[in-house]
Amino acid sequence: MSEQSFEQMLEESFKTIHTGEVVDGTVISVKEDEIVLNIGYKADGIITRSEYTNKPNVDLRTVVSEGDTMKAKVLKVNDGDGQVLLTYRRLVAEEGNKKLEEAYNNKEVITAKVDKAIPGGLSVVIDEARVFIPASLISDTYEKDLTKFEGQEVSFVITEYNPKKRRIIGDCKQLILAKKAEQAEKLLASIKEGDTIEGTVKNVTDFGAFIDLGGVDGLLHISEMSWGRTENPKKVFKVGDSVKAFVKEINGSKIALSLKYPDQNPWTDAPEKYAVGNVVKGKVARMTDFGAFVELETGVDALLHVSQIALEHVDKPSDVLKIGQEIEAKVVDLNVEEKKISLSIKALLKDNASDDAIRAVKLIADVMANAIIEGRQGESFEAEEVAEEVSEEN
């Protein structure tokens, strides 16, 4: 044995180590669940799987090889078997906590992968130091399924740092809100009323759909979804749909959207198409006790009052009409400004009855004139014959 080796052995025999001390070592053997280190001491150092990482069932042979050098922290100078019990995980965690403390003090943005979803939020591990992101701080909207974030990178800031109580809180929400505020400022400065803009459906309610325009949500109200009647927005839009609409109004940071493009307004030519006296056709769209609403075209409904449905008395529209039935009626009133049209089947029936009477009188006159011309002036005409000819004419 060389003199240098002897001196080295002598030095090691006198070397002392203490609990909590950080030592350098070289890996001399690796098992599935244990690492043995030469730490320059009379006894070797041992790192168990649980003291290497928090991750369960890790095969240490896949992460460490013989000959590797690494630092570790002394847990026990003698583990009972004459070996030194070491921890790598806790040493790394201490270093990780220092990084998190610096990030907390400097308000730095941290980007890391989510380790797993846990009750109430997400767990992110940075150098074996654990950060908890509460569900309420993951996004600016409610997230029901937190498991979708597992393995995904998230950016956050540390808003609370207390390692003694194992309370290190991360916040993604404020970064998201800050980014959206910046985007909103740019968007609002670049658009004006009347502009066409494209966005993505973010949420759908009974009264409309909220469209993400990139930092700002625009409201597409149910009344602005179509020139026609929209019964249920949820049957028209779903979350994630791409929508192109025009900006109807901007009020501060609030944007009202519309799909009722002015050039598609069906009321533009209503004064000509639905002038009083015109006979029109339409389908019964809905009924109330006082009348039926008839769709003349998409976006144009007219009221057929119960008193105008027939010549005889009608108690309820549903007694004589049904939804989807096509009817023909006469326009008796038009108010383009208020978008109101009144119809009457009764008036149309009266007009038809008057026309029939006029045709009957005319036919009788024609028959009598023909009789005179043909020298049949003295012949009598039975009323039944005339009635028969009138019937055939009609």
C-alpha positions as CSV (number, residue, x, y, z in Angstrom):
1,M,0.0,0.0,0.0
2,S,1.4,3.4,-0.9
3,E,2.3,6.1,1.6
4,Q,-0.5,8.3,0.1
5,S,-3.1,5.6,0.5
6,F,-2.0,5.0,4.1
7,E,-2.2,8.8,4.8
8,Q,-5.6,8.9,3.2
9,M,-6.8,5.9,5.3
10,L,-5.4,7.6,8.4
11,E,-7.2,10.8,7.6
12,E,-10.5,9.0,7.1
13,S,-10.1,7.2,10.5
14,F,-9.9,10.5,12.3
15,K,-12.6,12.2,10.1
16,T,-15.8,13.0,11.9
17,I,-19.2,13.9,10.5
18,H,-22.3,15.4,12.1
19,T,-26.0,15.2,11.6
20,G,-27.1,17.9,9.2
21,E,-23.8,18.1,7.5
22,V,-23.6,18.2,3.7
23,V,-21.1,15.7,2.3
24,D,-19.8,14.8,-1.1
25,G,-19.9,11.2,-2.2
26,T,-19.3,8.8,-5.1
27,V,-21.8,6.1,-6.0
28,I,-20.2,2.7,-5.4
29,S,-23.3,0.6,-5.9
30,V,-27.0,1.1,-6.8
31,K,-30.0,-1.2,-6.1
32,E,-33.6,-0.7,-7.1
33,D,-34.4,1.0,-3.8
34,E,-30.9,2.0,-2.3
35,I,-27.8,4.0,-3.2
36,V,-24.4,3.4,-1.5
37,L,-22.0,6.3,-1.4
38,N,-18.3,6.5,-0.5
39,I,-18.3,9.7,1.5
40,G,-14.6,9.6,2.6
41,Y,-15.6,8.3,6.0
42,K,-14.9,5.1,7.8
43,A,-18.5,4.0,7.0
44,D,-20.3,4.2,3.7
45,G,-23.4,6.4,3.2
46,I,-26.8,5.0,2.4
47,I,-29.6,6.8,0.5
48,T,-33.0,5.0,0.5
49,R,-35.5,5.5,-2.2
50,S,-37.8,7.6,0.0
51,E,-34.8,9.8,0.8
52,Y,-33.9,10.2,-2.8
53,T,-37.2,11.4,-4.2
54,N,-40.9,11.9,-3.2
55,K,-42.0,10.0,-6.3
56,P,-43.2,6.5,-5.5
57,N,-41.8,3.3,-7.0
58,V,-38.8,5.0,-8.7
59,D,-36.2,2.4,-9.7
60,L,-33.0,4.2,-8.5
61,R,-30.9,2.3,-11.1
62,T,-32.6,4.4,-13.8
63,V,-31.6,7.7,-12.3
64,V,-28.1,7.0,-10.8
65,S,-25.1,5.1,-12.0
66,E,-21.9,3.8,-10.3
67,G,-19.2,6.4,-10.4
68,D,-21.6,9.4,-10.2
69,T,-20.8,12.1,-7.7
70,M,-23.4,13.7,-5.7
71,K,-24.0,15.8,-2.5
72,A,-26.1,14.5,0.3
73,K,-27.1,15.5,3.8
74,V,-26.4,13.5,6.9
75,L,-29.5,12.2,8.7
76,K,-27.9,9.8,11.1
77,V,-24.2,9.1,11.7
78,N,-25.0,5.5,12.5
79,D,-28.1,3.9,11.2
80,G,-27.7,0.9,13.6
81,D,-25.9,-1.2,11.0
82,G,-22.7,0.9,11.2
83,Q,-23.6,3.0,8.1
84,V,-24.4,6.7,7.6
85,L,-28.0,7.4,6.7
86,L,-28.1,10.2,4.1
87,T,-30.8,12.2,2.3
88,Y,-30.6,13.6,-1.1
89,R,-34.3,14.7,-1.3
90,R,-34.2,17.0,1.7
91,L,-31.0,18.7,0.6
92,V,-32.5,19.4,-2.9
93,A,-35.8,20.5,-1.2
94,E,-33.8,23.0,0.9
95,E,-32.2,24.4,-2.2
96,G,-35.5,24.4,-3.9
97,N,-37.1,26.4,-1.0
98,K,-34.3,28.9,-1.3
99,K,-35.2,29.4,-5.0
100,L,-38.8,29.8,-4.1
101,E,-38.0,32.3,-1.4
102,E,-36.1,34.4,-3.8
103,A,-38.9,34.2,-6.3
104,Y,-41.4,35.2,-3.6
105,N,-39.3,38.2,-2.5
106,N,-38.6,39.3,-6.1
107,K,-42.1,38.5,-7.4
108,E,-40.6,36.4,-10.1
109,V,-42.7,34.3,-12.5
110,I,-42.1,30.6,-12.2
111,T,-42.9,28.0,-14.9
112,A,-43.0,24.4,-13.9
113,K,-44.9,21.1,-14.6
114,V,-47.8,20.1,-12.5
115,D,-46.9,17.0,-10.5
116,K,-50.5,16.0,-9.7
117,A,-54.0,17.2,-8.9
118,I,-54.9,16.9,-5.3
119,P,-58.1,17.8,-3.3
120,G,-58.6,21.5,-3.6
121,G,-55.9,22.3,-6.2
122,L,-52.6,21.4,-7.9
123,S,-49.3,20.2,-6.6
124,V,-46.1,21.5,-8.3
125,V,-42.7,20.1,-7.3
126,I,-39.6,22.3,-7.9
127,D,-36.4,20.7,-6.8
128,E,-38.3,18.5,-4.3
129,A,-39.9,21.6,-2.9
130,R,-43.7,21.5,-3.1
131,V,-45.9,24.4,-4.2
132,F,-49.7,24.3,-3.7
133,I,-51.9,26.1,-6.2
134,P,-55.5,26.4,-4.9
135,A,-58.3,25.6,-7.4
136,S,-59.5,29.2,-7.1
137,L,-56.1,30.5,-8.3
138,I,-55.5,28.2,-11.2
139,S,-57.5,30.2,-13.7
140,D,-59.8,33.2,-14.0
141,T,-62.7,30.8,-14.7
142,Y,-64.0,27.8,-12.7
143,E,-62.1,24.6,-13.5
144,K,-64.0,21.5,-12.7
145,D,-61.6,18.9,-13.9
146,L,-58.1,19.5,-12.4
147,T,-56.6,16.3,-13.6
148,K,-56.3,17.8,-17.1
149,F,-53.4,20.0,-15.7
150,E,-51.3,17.0,-14.6
151,G,-48.0,17.0,-16.5
152,Q,-48.8,20.4,-18.1
153,E,-46.6,23.4,-17.6
154,V,-48.2,26.3,-15.7
155,S,-46.8,29.8,-14.8
156,F,-47.4,31.3,-11.4
157,V,-46.1,33.6,-8.8
158,I,-45.6,32.8,-5.1
159,T,-48.1,34.7,-3.0
160,E,-47.4,33.1,0.3
161,Y,-44.1,31.5,1.6
162,N,-44.0,29.7,4.9
163,P,-41.9,26.5,4.6
164,K,-42.0,25.8,8.4
165,K,-45.8,25.3,8.0
166,R,-45.3,23.7,4.6
167,R,-47.4,26.5,3.1
168,I,-46.0,27.7,-0.2
169,I,-48.9,29.1,-2.3
170,G,-48.8,29.7,-6.0
171,D,-51.1,31.9,-8.0
172,C,-51.7,31.5,-11.8
173,K,-54.9,33.6,-11.8
174,Q,-53.2,37.0,-11.4
175,L,-50.9,36.4,-14.3
176,I,-53.8,35.4,-16.5
177,L,-55.7,38.5,-15.5
178,A,-52.7,40.8,-16.0
179,K,-52.2,39.3,-19.5
180,K,-55.8,39.7,-20.4
181,A,-55.8,43.3,-19.2
182,E,-52.9,44.0,-21.5
183,Q,-54.6,42.3,-24.4
184,A,-57.9,44.1,-23.6
185,E,-56.2,47.5,-23.7
186,K,-54.7,46.7,-27.1
187,L,-58.0,45.3,-28.4
188,L,-60.1,48.2,-27.3
189,A,-57.7,50.6,-28.9
190,S,-57.9,48.8,-32.2
191,I,-61.6,48.3,-32.7
192,K,-64.7,50.5,-33.2
193,E,-68.4,50.1,-33.4
194,G,-69.4,48.5,-36.7
195,D,-66.2,46.4,-37.0
196,T,-66.5,42.7,-37.7
197,I,-64.5,40.7,-35.2
198,E,-63.9,37.0,-34.6
199,G,-63.8,35.2,-31.3
200,T,-64.4,31.9,-29.4
201,V,-67.5,31.0,-27.4
202,K,-66.4,31.0,-23.7
203,N,-69.8,30.5,-22.0
204,V,-73.5,30.1,-23.0
205,T,-76.3,31.2,-20.8
206,D,-80.1,31.5,-21.2
207,F,-79.8,35.2,-22.2
208,G,-76.8,35.0,-24.5
209,A,-73.3,33.9,-25.3
210,F,-70.0,35.3,-24.0
211,I,-67.4,35.5,-26.8
212,D,-63.7,35.6,-25.9
213,L,-62.2,38.2,-28.3
214,G,-58.7,38.0,-26.9
215,G,-58.5,39.6,-23.5
216,V,-62.1,40.9,-23.5
217,D,-65.4,39.1,-23.5
218,G,-68.1,40.3,-25.8
219,L,-71.8,39.6,-25.1
220,L,-73.9,38.3,-27.9
221,H,-77.3,38.7,-26.5
222,I,-80.1,36.3,-27.4
223,S,-82.0,39.2,-29.1
224,E,-78.9,39.8,-31.4
225,M,-78.3,36.2,-32.5
226,S,-80.6,36.4,-35.5
227,W,-83.2,38.6,-37.2
228,G,-85.5,35.6,-36.4
229,R,-86.5,34.4,-33.0
230,T,-83.9,32.5,-31.0
231,E,-85.6,30.2,-28.4
232,N,-82.5,28.8,-26.7
233,P,-78.9,30.0,-27.2
234,K,-77.6,26.7,-26.0
235,K,-79.1,25.0,-29.0
236,V,-77.3,27.5,-31.3
237,F,-73.8,27.8,-29.7
238,K,-71.5,25.6,-27.7
239,V,-68.3,26.4,-25.8
240,G,-65.4,26.4,-28.2
241,D,-67.3,27.5,-31.3
242,S,-65.7,30.1,-33.5
243,V,-68.0,33.1,-34.0
244,K,-67.7,36.1,-36.4
245,A,-69.9,39.0,-35.4
246,F,-69.9,42.8,-35.6
247,V,-69.4,45.3,-32.8
248,K,-72.7,46.8,-32.0
249,E,-71.7,48.9,-29.0
250,I,-68.6,49.7,-26.9
251,N,-69.2,51.0,-23.4
252,G,-65.9,51.2,-21.5
253,S,-64.5,47.7,-21.4
254,K,-67.9,46.2,-22.3
255,I,-68.5,45.1,-25.9
256,A,-72.0,44.2,-27.3
257,L,-71.9,42.0,-30.3
258,S,-74.6,41.3,-33.0
259,L,-75.2,38.9,-35.8
260,K,-78.1,41.0,-37.1
261,Y,-76.3,42.6,-40.0
262,P,-78.1,45.8,-41.3
263,D,-77.9,44.7,-44.9
264,Q,-79.9,41.5,-44.0
265,N,-82.6,43.4,-42.2
266,P,-85.9,41.8,-43.4
267,W,-87.8,45.0,-42.4
268,T,-86.0,47.1,-45.0
269,D,-88.6,46.4,-47.7
270,A,-91.5,45.7,-45.4
271,P,-93.4,48.9,-46.5
272,E,-93.8,47.4,-49.9
273,K,-94.1,43.7,-49.1
274,Y,-96.5,44.1,-46.2
275,A,-98.4,47.2,-47.1
276,V,-101.9,47.5,-45.7
277,G,-104.3,45.6,-48.0
278,N,-101.7,43.1,-49.2
279,V,-102.6,39.4,-48.9
280,V,-99.8,37.4,-47.4
281,K,-98.9,33.9,-46.4
282,G,-97.2,32.7,-43.3
283,K,-96.8,29.9,-40.7
284,V,-98.3,29.9,-37.2
285,A,-95.2,30.2,-35.0
286,R,-96.8,30.4,-31.5
287,M,-100.1,31.1,-29.9
288,T,-101.5,33.0,-26.9
289,D,-105.1,33.4,-25.6
290,F,-105.4,36.7,-27.5
291,G,-104.1,35.6,-30.8
292,A,-101.5,33.8,-32.9
293,F,-98.1,35.0,-34.1
294,V,-97.5,34.3,-37.7
295,E,-94.0,34.1,-39.2
296,L,-94.1,35.8,-42.6
297,E,-90.3,35.3,-43.1
298,T,-87.3,35.0,-40.9
299,G,-87.3,38.0,-38.6
300,V,-90.8,39.2,-39.5
301,D,-93.7,38.1,-37.3
302,A,-97.3,39.4,-37.5
303,L,-100.2,39.2,-35.0
304,L,-103.4,37.5,-36.0
305,H,-105.8,38.6,-33.2
306,V,-108.3,36.0,-32.0
307,S,-111.1,38.3,-33.2
308,Q,-109.7,38.3,-36.8
309,I,-109.3,34.5,-37.2
310,A,-112.8,33.8,-38.6
311,L,-116.2,35.3,-39.5
312,E,-117.7,33.5,-36.6
313,H,-116.7,33.8,-32.9
314,V,-113.5,32.0,-31.8
315,D,-112.8,31.4,-28.1
316,K,-109.1,30.5,-28.4
317,P,-106.7,30.5,-31.4
318,S,-105.8,26.8,-30.7
319,D,-109.4,25.8,-31.3
320,V,-109.0,26.5,-35.1
321,L,-105.2,26.8,-35.6
322,K,-102.1,24.7,-34.9
323,I,-98.4,25.4,-34.7
324,G,-96.8,25.2,-38.2
325,Q,-100.0,25.6,-40.0
326,E,-99.8,27.8,-43.2
327,I,-102.4,30.5,-43.4
328,E,-103.3,33.3,-45.8
329,A,-104.5,36.6,-44.4
330,K,-104.8,40.3,-45.2
331,V,-102.5,43.0,-43.7
332,V,-104.7,45.4,-41.8
333,D,-102.0,47.4,-40.0
334,L,-98.3,48.1,-40.4
335,N,-95.9,49.9,-38.1
336,V,-92.4,49.6,-39.4
337,E,-90.8,51.7,-36.6
338,E,-92.2,49.4,-33.9
339,K,-91.9,46.3,-36.2
340,K,-95.5,45.4,-35.8
341,I,-97.9,43.9,-38.4
342,S,-101.5,43.0,-37.8
343,L,-103.3,40.4,-40.0
344,S,-106.9,39.4,-40.5
345,I,-108.4,36.3,-42.0
346,K,-111.8,37.7,-41.3
347,A,-111.2,40.7,-43.6
348,L,-109.9,38.4,-46.3
349,L,-113.0,36.2,-46.0
350,K,-115.3,39.3,-46.3
351,D,-113.4,40.5,-49.3
352,N,-113.8,37.1,-50.9
353,A,-117.5,37.0,-50.1
354,S,-118.0,40.5,-51.6
355,D,-116.1,39.4,-54.7
356,D,-118.4,36.3,-55.0
357,A,-121.5,38.5,-54.8
358,I,-120.2,40.9,-57.4
359,R,-119.4,38.0,-59.7
360,A,-122.9,36.6,-59.2
361,V,-124.7,39.9,-60.0
362,K,-122.5,40.3,-63.0
363,L,-123.3,36.8,-64.2
364,I,-127.0,37.4,-63.9
365,A,-126.8,40.7,-65.8
366,D,-124.8,39.0,-68.6
367,V,-127.3,36.2,-68.9
368,M,-130.3,38.6,-69.1
369,A,-128.4,40.7,-71.7
370,N,-127.8,37.6,-73.8
371,A,-131.5,36.7,-73.5
372,I,-132.6,40.1,-74.8
373,I,-130.1,39.9,-77.7
374,E,-131.4,36.4,-78.6
375,G,-135.0,37.4,-78.4
376,R,-135.7,35.5,-75.3
377,Q,-136.9,38.5,-73.3
378,G,-140.2,36.8,-72.5
379,E,-138.7,33.7,-71.1
380,S,-138.6,33.2,-67.4
381,F,-135.5,32.2,-65.6
382,E,-135.8,30.1,-62.6
383,A,-133.7,31.2,-59.6
384,E,-132.3,27.7,-59.3
385,E,-130.9,27.7,-62.8
386,V,-129.2,31.0,-62.2
387,A,-127.7,29.8,-58.9
388,E,-126.5,26.7,-60.7
389,E,-124.7,28.8,-63.3
390,V,-123.2,31.0,-60.6
391,S,-121.9,27.9,-58.8
392,E,-120.3,26.6,-62.0
393,E,-118.7,29.9,-62.7
394,N,-117.1,30.0,-59.3
